[in-house]
Amino acid sequence: MFLILAVIPLIVFITILYYREPNLSLDRNQTYFWGDSQTVQGVDLNVFSKIQNVTVKTTAAHGAGVYDFLVFANNVPDSTNCVIGFSQCCLLRKKTSDNNRSGTDVRMLVELWKHNYSVKEIIEIVKNNRLESVKNTFNRSHPQYEYCDTIIHAEPLSGFARLYDKEPSFFGDKVELYKTGLDILMSKHCNVTFVEFPYYSELFEVSSASSYKNVIDSVRQKICDKYSNGIFDTVCINDSDSLLMHDLTHLNEVGSRRFTEALCSYLDTCSAGQNHFVIVNGGKCN
């Protein structure tokens, strides 16, 4: 009861001081993208727009988390085409490492509270979303990582090994919030293409050896069963003649272009009105 009494003033405070309608002009004749840094670096939006002859809008951002996805889903118009990243890192990294700068949406903050986000964590998200600090808005393009003939170890493999060392206590809550965002998109009759981008071979081996790999595999399968056709499709890109990865988790500009071209070809073969789940190169590249 005390917690409820504490939360009610918080919601009122958020509504009065911070809540705003998103300042977005949304056209339904567009393809919408969401994901974390793997989606940012994995899709060349200029190439996609040119091949598909559509305009694109994206809120994909480095560190994008489940709150950002909820806000995205709440703002996407009905009956639109969406390309959504499925990122293991998004679900596994600490909640404090998420971007959480998509604007303040009271209903989505309530969803966080219902899934065990603390009042302190929610207040921190509100602080991150004052008008002058909001960074994650709909854009039409984003820069790609330039080609380099060696892998950049911006984050050491040991850091990812720790990420996969044990299942985080918040993993289940993040999964449920991700599914809540998908439920919103389904209620709007959006067509969704899920994309899981590859890891560099070294990291793929680490993730494959994780003690809770079966948990991640089960989550992926349940999402595919409920929101897609229950079948995973593989989109292959040739990684035998060039390094396609920038670092352990991101494609470089060559890999991004090749995947985008392959994605467009794949979408051209898909039946209209159906959702699909694509795993790039079976999850491993180079």
Buried (B, 14 or more C-beta within 10 A) or exposed (E): EEEEEEBEEBBEEBEEEBBEEBEEEEEEEBBBBBBBBBBBBBBBBBBBBEBBEEEBBBBBBBBBBBBBBBBBBBBBEEEBBBBBBBBBBBBBBEBEEBBBBBBBBBEBBBBBBEBBBEEEBBBBBBEBBEEEEBEBBBBEEBEBBEBBEEBEEEEEEEEBBEBBEEBBEBBBBBBBBBBBBBEBBBEBEBBBBBBBBBBBBBBBEBBEEBEBEEBBEEBBEEBBEEBBEEEBBEBEBEBEEEBBBBBBBBBBBBBBBBBBBBBBEBBEEBEEEEBBBBBBBEBBBB
